[in-house]
Amino acid sequence: MHRAIASILAALLVPASGAAQHSELSAHPRVQEALHLLELWVDAQLAYQEIPGASMAVVHDQDVLWTRGFGLANREAQLPATPETIYSICSISKLFTSVGVMRLRDAGTLRLDDSVQAHLPWFDIGDRYPDAPPVTVEGMLTHSSGLPRESDHPYWSPPDFPFPSPTEIADALSNQQELYPAFAYWQYSNLGMALLGEIIATRSGQAYDAYIQASILDPLQMGATTPEIPVALRGERMALGYTAMTRSGERVPVGPFTAKGIAAAAGFASTVEDLAKFAQWQFRVLYHGADEILSRNTLREMHRVHWTDPDWERRWGLGFSTWRTRETTFVGHGGSCPGYRSHFALDPKGRVATIFMSNANGVSSSAFTNRAHQIVASAIAAALDSTVTAEAIDPHLSLYAGTYDESPWWGESAVFPWEGKLALMGLPTDDPIDELVQLEWIGDHTFRRIRDDGELGEEIRFEVSPDSTVTRMWRHGNYSDRLR
């Protein structure tokens, strides 16, 4: 019995899949518990939402604490998703374009209050508001330029996704009109970001992709990131994309696409490992005095709110989306392209970044990064606090860790180590921390739920076979069979 318990405990306490084995922080018991909970939760969410595959990463400052692939990058070929899997990151591309613009600004090549026409003389969109300010570089960075959302081409329409070339975008401008007066309202604009890509090419004297490659991707050693979709790798190193769930309960493969003239807004492909490097770079610049690509003041400038809509519901930095969740300020961006959803969330003050990529539409990508931060950030803070003592779980309690069948009423219950005790959580759940309850061991394979007020609630009893294998969990007079 003791040998069986020891082997289970050893399995639970090894670093979570993909964790940075060399990092003291990633090996800290509190961080390990948090990463284990994160894995349990993400694995269940993907299974119950029938998301084919996903990859995630958690970064603290210069440590990549954890990377992990879940499910399948290619369902038909049964190819697993890994941290090295490439996905379309779609609108996260805008962050690289914005960094490129700010590099040129810092070099004195352009100004944020420059009009588009100062750099692109062919910009001839219909001016519906001649008394309003012109469309400017800053307006396009903050999505307050008044430009329409898209170029006048149906490139988000299946099955072919006919993205226009830069020439086709320019030719269509004369048939389009400004949507709002400049600096009146927030209106997300892929057209605006595509035009910023053209300004980068014009002012740098290089093709847009060559400039981004040489100025950002190569210095950060982001070797798996490309300013256009690597179609030749699709279904192999690059995940195959799938639709949102259809009414018949299916996810159907999505055909290939390349963003062409919209690449500066939505064309990039990357991995969670490469976006982890992008996060580490920002923490180096902000906190370690690194003078790489941008200065600290410029990066801070990009992270600050530069636009607030009149209703105060929408705020934007220079290229970066900004938001607050549970009193934490985040900067980052999401991405949604045919067959892919992704999200990059950076907590500058806490020096924590969470990254999510999936190969399906109809997925709330920000829910994964926000919950990952909620689960892991407090554990990181506790691990870094010398006054907090990590409570190691009593070895014999790990015998009961696992998942238990709750059908037909629900999915399953997970039992796992948490802050020196065991905890119980229902799966799937949108809020794993709120769902979590701790258990107090009272002996003889029996626990009691710890109520919010600290008092003890009902008993939870585990049924154990003669070979020391837990087979059932009993609660309220009913049992749940162990799944794994």
C-alpha positions in Angstrom: 0.0 0.0 0.0 2.7 2.5 1.0 4.6 1.7 -2.3 1.5 2.4 -4.3 0.9 5.7 -2.5 4.5 6.7 -3.0 4.3 6.1 -6.7 1.1 8.1 -7.0 2.6 11.0 -5.1 5.8 11.0 -7.2 3.7 11.2 -10.3 1.7 14.1 -8.9 4.7 16.1 -7.8 6.8 15.9 -10.9 6.9 19.2 -12.9 3.8 19.7 -15.0 4.1 18.8 -18.6 6.4 21.2 -20.5 7.4 23.1 -17.4 10.8 24.8 -17.4 12.7 22.1 -15.5 15.7 24.4 -14.6 13.5 27.0 -13.0 13.3 27.1 -9.2 10.0 29.0 -9.5 8.4 26.4 -11.7 9.4 23.6 -9.2 7.9 25.4 -6.2 5.1 23.4 -4.7 2.5 26.2 -4.9 3.3 26.8 -8.6 3.3 23.1 -9.3 -0.2 22.8 -7.7 -1.5 25.7 -9.7 -0.1 24.3 -13.0 -1.6 20.9 -12.2 -5.0 22.5 -11.6 -4.6 24.5 -14.8 -3.9 21.3 -16.8 -6.9 19.6 -15.3 -9.2 22.5 -16.1 -7.9 23.1 -19.7 -8.0 19.4 -20.6 -11.7 19.2 -19.4 -12.7 22.5 -21.2 -11.3 21.2 -24.5 -13.0 17.8 -24.1 -16.4 19.1 -23.2 -16.3 22.0 -25.8 -15.0 19.5 -28.4 -12.1 21.8 -29.3 -9.7 19.7 -31.4 -6.4 21.1 -30.1 -4.7 23.9 -28.2 -1.4 25.0 -26.9 -0.7 27.2 -23.9 2.2 28.9 -22.1 2.7 30.7 -18.8 5.6 33.1 -18.4 6.9 34.9 -15.3 9.5 37.6 -16.2 12.3 35.7 -17.9 11.1 32.2 -16.9 8.9 30.2 -19.2 7.2 28.3 -16.3 5.0 26.0 -18.4 4.1 25.1 -21.9 1.7 22.4 -23.0 -0.2 21.0 -26.0 -3.7 19.6 -25.6 -5.6 17.4 -28.0 -4.9 17.2 -31.7 -3.3 19.6 -34.2 -4.7 17.5 -37.0 -7.8 15.4 -36.0 -7.8 13.4 -39.2 -4.1 12.4 -38.9 -4.3 12.1 -35.1 -1.4 14.5 -34.8 -1.0 15.8 -31.2 -0.8 19.5 -30.5 2.4 20.5 -28.8 4.1 23.7 -27.6 5.9 23.7 -31.0 2.7 23.6 -33.0 2.2 26.6 -35.3 -1.2 28.4 -35.4 -2.6 31.4 -37.2 -2.5 34.2 -34.5 -4.5 36.5 -36.7 -4.9 39.9 -35.0 -2.1 39.4 -32.6 -0.2 40.3 -35.8 -1.2 43.9 -35.1 1.2 44.0 -32.1 4.2 43.4 -34.3 3.0 46.0 -36.9 2.5 48.5 -34.0 6.0 47.8 -32.6 7.4 48.4 -36.2 5.6 51.7 -36.4 6.9 52.8 -33.0 10.5 51.9 -34.1 10.1 54.2 -37.0 8.6 56.9 -34.9 11.6 56.7 -32.5 14.0 56.9 -35.4 12.3 60.2 -36.5 11.0 58.7 -39.7 7.4 59.4 -38.9 5.1 61.0 -36.2 2.0 59.7 -34.6 0.1 62.8 -35.7 1.1 62.4 -39.3 -1.8 62.0 -41.7 -2.0 58.8 -43.8 -1.7 60.9 -47.0 1.7 62.3 -45.8 3.1 58.8 -46.3 0.7 57.2 -48.8 -0.3 59.8 -51.4 -2.6 57.3 -53.0 -4.9 57.2 -50.0 -8.1 58.5 -51.5 -10.9 57.2 -49.3 -14.1 59.2 -49.5 -14.0 62.0 -46.9 -17.5 62.2 -45.4 -16.4 64.6 -42.7 -14.2 67.4 -44.2 -14.3 69.4 -41.0 -13.0 66.6 -38.9 -9.2 65.9 -38.3 -7.5 63.7 -40.9 -6.9 60.0 -40.5 -3.6 59.7 -38.6 -1.0 57.1 -37.6 -2.1 57.3 -34.0 -5.8 57.0 -35.0 -5.0 53.8 -36.8 -3.0 52.4 -33.9 -5.9 53.1 -31.5 -8.7 52.2 -33.9 -10.1 55.7 -33.5 -9.3 56.8 -37.1 -12.9 56.7 -38.3 -11.9 54.2 -41.0 -14.3 51.3 -41.8 -13.4 47.9 -40.3 -12.4 46.2 -43.6 -11.1 46.8 -47.1 -13.9 46.4 -49.7 -13.3 42.7 -50.3 -15.1 39.7 -48.9 -12.0 38.0 -47.5 -13.7 36.7 -44.4 -16.1 34.7 -46.5 -15.7 31.0 -47.0 -14.8 28.8 -48.7 -12.0 30.6 -50.5 -11.3 33.6 -48.2 -10.2 35.9 -51.1 -7.8 38.2 -49.3 -6.8 41.2 -51.4 -3.3 42.2 -52.5 -1.9 45.6 -51.4 -2.7 46.9 -54.9 -6.3 45.7 -54.6 -6.7 47.4 -51.2 -5.4 50.7 -52.6 -7.6 50.4 -55.7 -10.7 49.8 -53.6 -10.2 52.9 -51.4 -11.8 55.3 -53.8 -15.0 53.2 -53.5 -15.1 53.4 -49.7 -15.9 56.2 -47.3 -14.9 57.1 -43.8 -17.3 55.5 -41.3 -16.9 58.2 -38.5 -15.1 61.4 -38.0 -11.6 60.8 -36.9 -11.3 60.5 -33.1 -15.0 60.3 -32.5 -15.5 56.6 -31.8 -13.6 53.4 -31.5 -14.0 51.2 -34.6 -11.7 48.2 -34.9 -10.1 48.4 -38.3 -8.1 45.8 -40.2 -8.0 48.3 -43.0 -6.2 50.8 -40.8 -3.6 48.3 -39.6 -3.0 47.1 -43.2 -2.3 50.7 -44.2 0.2 51.0 -41.3 1.9 48.0 -42.9 2.2 50.0 -46.1 3.5 53.0 -44.2 6.2 50.7 -42.7 7.2 49.6 -46.1 7.3 53.1 -47.5 9.2 54.7 -44.7 11.7 51.8 -44.0 12.5 51.2 -47.7 11.9 47.5 -47.2 9.1 45.2 -47.8 6.8 45.0 -44.8 7.6 41.3 -44.0 11.4 41.9 -44.5 11.4 44.8 -42.1 9.4 42.9 -39.4 11.7 39.9 -39.8 14.9 41.8 -39.5 13.8 44.3 -36.8 11.7 42.2 -34.5 11.5 38.5 -35.2 15.2 37.8 -35.8 16.5 39.8 -32.8 14.0 38.0 -30.5 14.9 34.6 -32.1 11.3 33.9 -32.9 12.2 31.4 -35.6 8.7 29.8 -35.8 6.9 33.1 -36.4 6.2 34.2 -39.9 4.4 37.4 -41.2 2.3 35.2 -43.5 0.7 31.8 -43.1 3.1 28.9 -43.9 0.6 27.0 -46.0 3.1 24.3 -46.9 3.2 23.3 -43.2 -0.6 23.1 -42.8 -1.7 19.8 -41.2 1.8 19.0 -40.1 3.9 21.5 -38.1 1.0 23.9 -38.5 -2.3 22.9 -37.0 -5.3 22.3 -39.2 -8.1 24.7 -38.5 -11.7 23.8 -37.8 -15.0 25.7 -37.8 -17.1 26.6 -34.8 -19.5 23.9 -33.7 -22.3 23.4 -36.2 -25.9 22.8 -35.3 -25.3 19.1 -36.0 -22.5 19.1 -33.4 -19.6 18.9 -35.7 -16.4 20.9 -36.3 -15.5 20.9 -40.0 -11.9 21.5 -41.4 -11.5 25.0 -42.8 -9.6 25.5 -46.0 -6.3 27.3 -46.3 -5.8 31.1 -46.6 -3.1 33.7 -46.8 -3.8 37.2 -45.7 -1.8 39.0 -48.5 -2.4 42.7 -48.2 -4.1 42.2 -44.8 -1.0 40.5 -43.3 0.0 43.4 -41.2 -3.4 43.2 -39.5 -4.1 39.4 -39.5 -1.5 37.4 -41.4 1.0 36.1 -38.8 1.5 32.5 -37.6 3.4 31.6 -34.5 3.8 29.2 -31.5 3.2 29.6 -27.8 6.9 29.2 -27.3 7.6 32.2 -29.7 5.0 34.4 -28.1 6.6 33.5 -24.7 9.8 35.1 -26.1 7.7 38.2 -27.1 6.5 38.4 -23.5 10.0 37.9 -22.0 11.3 40.7 -24.3 8.7 43.1 -22.9 9.6 42.3 -19.3 13.3 42.7 -20.1 12.6 46.2 -21.5 10.3 47.2 -18.7 12.3 45.8 -15.7 15.8 44.9 -16.7 17.1 47.9 -18.5 17.2 46.1 -21.9 17.5 48.5 -24.9 16.1 46.0 -27.4 14.0 47.0 -30.4 12.2 49.7 -28.3 13.1 51.8 -25.3 11.3 51.3 -22.0 9.5 54.7 -22.3 8.2 53.8 -25.7 6.9 50.4 -24.6 5.3 52.0 -21.6 3.7 54.5 -24.0 2.3 51.7 -26.1 0.8 50.0 -23.0 -0.9 53.1 -21.7 -4.5 53.9 -22.6 -4.5 56.4 -25.5 -8.2 56.1 -26.5 -11.4 55.8 -24.4 -14.7 55.6 -26.2 -17.4 58.1 -25.2 -19.3 55.4 -23.3 -16.1 54.5 -21.4 -16.5 50.8 -22.4 -13.6 50.6 -24.8 -10.0 51.5 -24.1 -7.0 51.0 -26.3 -3.2 51.7 -26.2 -0.9 52.1 -29.2 -1.7 48.8 -30.9 -2.3 47.0 -27.6 -5.7 46.2 -26.2 -6.0 47.2 -22.5 -8.4 45.8 -20.0 -8.9 45.2 -16.3 -10.0 41.9 -14.7 -10.2 41.3 -10.9 -8.3 44.6 -10.3 -5.4 43.5 -12.6 -4.5 45.6 -15.6 -3.7 43.6 -18.7 -2.3 44.5 -22.2 -2.3 42.2 -25.2 -4.5 41.2 -28.1 -6.7 38.4 -29.3 -6.8 36.7 -32.7 -9.6 35.1 -34.7 -9.0 33.8 -38.3 -10.7 31.1 -40.3 -10.1 28.0 -38.1 -8.1 29.5 -35.3 -8.6 31.5 -32.1 -5.7 32.8 -29.9 -5.0 35.2 -27.1 -2.0 36.9 -25.6 -2.4 38.5 -22.2 0.4 40.4 -20.4 0.2 41.5 -16.8 3.0 44.1 -16.7 2.9 44.8 -13.0 2.9 41.1 -12.0 5.3 40.2 -14.8 3.1 37.3 -15.8 2.0 36.4 -19.3 -0.5 33.8 -20.4 -0.8 32.6 -24.0 -3.4 30.4 -25.7 -3.7 29.1 -29.2 -6.4 26.8 -30.6 -7.3 25.4 -34.0 -11.1 26.0 -33.9 -13.5 28.9 -34.2 -16.3 29.6 -31.7 -13.8 29.4 -28.8 -13.4 32.0 -26.1 -9.7 32.3 -26.2 -9.5 35.1 -23.6 -11.3 32.9 -21.1 -8.3 30.6 -21.2 -5.7 33.2 -20.7 -7.7 35.0 -18.0 -8.3 31.8 -16.0 -4.7 30.7 -16.4 -3.6 34.0 -14.9 -6.2 33.7 -12.1 -5.0 30.2 -11.2 -1.2 30.8 -11.5 -0.5 34.4 -10.7 -1.4 34.1 -7.0 0.8 31.0 -6.7 3.7 32.8 -8.3 3.3 35.6 -5.8 3.2 33.2 -2.9 6.3 31.4 -4.2 8.2 34.7 -4.4 7.1 35.8 -1.0 9.8 34.7 1.5 7.3 35.0 4.4 5.0 32.4 2.9 5.7 28.8 3.7 4.7 26.2 1.1 2.6 23.5 2.6 3.6 20.1 1.2 0.7 17.7 0.9 0.6 14.8 3.3 1.8 11.9 1.1 -1.1 9.6 1.9 -3.7 12.1 0.7 -2.5 11.8 -2.9 -4.0 8.4 -3.0 -7.4 9.9 -3.6 -6.4 12.4 -6.4 -8.1 11.8 -9.7 -11.3 12.3 -11.6 -14.7 10.8 -10.8 -17.7 10.3 -13.0 -20.7 12.6 -12.3 -22.9 11.6 -15.3 -25.8 11.9 -16.1 -26.0 15.0 -13.9 -22.7 16.7 -14.8 -19.3 15.8 -16.3 -16.9 14.8 -13.6 -15.3 15.8 -10.3 -11.6 16.3 -9.9 -9.7 15.7 -6.6 -6.3 17.3 -6.5 -3.6 18.7 -4.1 -4.2 22.4 -3.2 -2.4 24.4 -0.5 -1.3 21.4 1.6 -4.7 19.7 1.4 -6.9 18.0 -1.1 -9.5 20.0 -3.1 -12.6 19.1 -5.0 -13.8 20.8 -8.2 -16.6 20.0 -10.7 -15.6 19.8 -14.4 -16.3 21.4 -16.8 -16.5 24.8 -15.1 -16.1 28.4 -16.3 -14.6 29.4 -12.9 -12.3 26.8 -11.5 -11.2 28.9 -8.5 -14.7 29.8 -7.5 -15.7 26.1 -7.9 -12.9 24.8 -5.8 -13.5 23.5 -2.3 -10.9 22.2 0.1 -11.3 18.9 2.1 -10.2 18.2 5.6 -9.0 14.7 6.3 -10.7 13.1 9.3 -9.3 9.5 8.9 -10.3 6.2 7.4 -10.5 7.4 3.8 -12.9 10.0 4.9 -12.8 13.8 4.5 -15.2 16.7 5.3 -15.8 19.7 3.1 -14.4 23.0 4.5 -17.1 25.6 4.3 -16.4 29.2 3.3 -16.7 30.1 7.0 -14.1 27.6 8.0 -16.5 25.1 9.5 -16.7 21.5 8.3 -19.5 20.4 6.1 -20.6 17.0 4.7 -18.4 13.9 4.6 -16.7 12.8 1.4 -15.6 9.2 1.7 -13.4 7.2 -0.7 -13.9 3.5 -1.4 -10.5 1.7 -1.6 -10.0 -1.9 -3.0 -7.7 -4.4 -1.3 -4.8 -3.5 -3.7 -5.0 0.2 -2.4 -6.7 1.5 -5.5 -9.4 4.1 -5.0 -12.6 3.0 -6.9 -15.3 5.4 -5.8 -16.1 8.6 -4.1 -19.2 8.9 -1.8 -20.9 12.1 -1.1 -24.4 12.8 0.3 -25.1 9.1 0.3 -24.3 8.6 -3.4 -21.2 7.4 -5.2 -19.2 8.5 -8.2 -16.9 5.9 -9.9 -13.3 6.8 -10.5 -12.4 7.6 -14.1 -8.6 8.0 -13.8 
